[in-house]
Amino acid sequence: MTIQKVIQYACSILGVVSLSFIYAQMFKKTKPSKKNNPTEN
């Protein structure tokens, strides 16, 4: 039972992280800030 809870918690965190990552990527694509961020290609 505990292992299942841990796995569920990890999956939930992974889902949130991946969702926020995709959202950040989309936001970066919509807002071209190459002049502000010279480190990113």
C-alpha positions in Angstrom: 0.0 0.0 0.0 2.8 2.4 0.9 4.7 1.6 -2.2 1.6 2.3 -4.4 1.1 5.6 -2.7 4.8 6.6 -3.3 4.5 5.6 -7.0 1.3 7.5 -7.3 2.9 10.6 -5.7 5.9 10.3 -8.0 3.7 9.9 -11.1 1.7 13.0 -10.0 4.9 15.1 -9.5 6.3 13.9 -12.9 3.0 14.8 -14.6 3.0 18.3 -13.1 6.7 18.8 -14.0 6.3 17.7 -17.6 3.1 19.8 -18.0 4.9 22.9 -16.7 7.9 22.2 -18.9 5.6 21.9 -22.0 3.9 25.1 -20.9 7.2 26.9 -20.5 8.4 25.7 -24.0 5.1 26.9 -25.6 5.4 30.3 -23.7 9.0 30.6 -25.0 7.9 29.8 -28.5 5.1 32.4 -28.4 7.4 35.0 -26.8 10.7 35.2 -28.8 13.2 36.6 -26.4 16.5 35.8 -28.1 17.9 39.2 -27.4 17.1 38.9 -23.7 18.5 35.4 -23.5 21.8 35.2 -25.4 22.7 31.9 -23.6 19.8 30.0 -25.2 20.0 29.2 -28.9 
